[in-house]
């Protein structure tokens, strides 16, 4: 029983943090950095 409570709590926390990241446009920063890194790898950036 205790294990289920911990699992559901962690799941809820993970979903909450994902939502906060989306609301703050955190994914845009990640996408921009990933694009720069990929361009550097192939020698364009």
C-alpha positions as CSV (number, residue, x, y, z in Angstrom):
1,X,0.0,0.0,0.0
2,X,2.8,2.4,0.9
3,X,4.5,1.7,-2.3
4,X,1.4,2.6,-4.4
5,X,1.1,5.9,-2.5
6,X,4.8,6.8,-3.3
7,X,4.4,5.8,-6.9
8,X,1.3,8.0,-7.4
9,X,2.9,10.9,-5.6
10,X,6.0,10.7,-7.8
11,X,3.8,10.4,-10.9
12,X,1.7,13.4,-9.9
13,X,4.9,15.5,-9.1
14,X,6.4,14.6,-12.5
15,X,3.2,15.6,-14.4
16,X,3.1,18.8,-12.4
17,X,6.7,19.7,-13.2
18,X,6.1,18.9,-16.9
19,X,3.1,21.2,-17.0
20,X,5.1,24.0,-15.3
21,X,7.9,23.6,-17.8
22,X,5.4,23.9,-20.7
23,X,3.8,26.9,-19.2
24,X,7.2,28.7,-18.8
25,X,8.2,27.8,-22.4
26,X,11.1,25.7,-21.2
27,X,10.9,23.4,-24.2
28,X,11.8,26.3,-26.5
29,X,15.1,26.8,-24.7
30,X,15.8,23.1,-25.0
31,X,14.9,23.0,-28.7
32,X,17.1,26.0,-29.4
33,X,20.1,24.5,-27.7
34,X,19.6,21.2,-29.4
35,X,19.5,22.9,-32.8
36,X,22.7,24.7,-32.1
37,X,24.5,21.6,-30.9
38,X,23.3,19.6,-34.0
39,X,24.4,22.4,-36.4
40,X,27.8,22.5,-34.6
41,X,28.1,18.7,-35.0
42,X,27.7,18.9,-38.8
43,X,30.0,21.9,-39.1
44,X,27.4,24.6,-40.0
45,X,27.1,26.4,-36.7
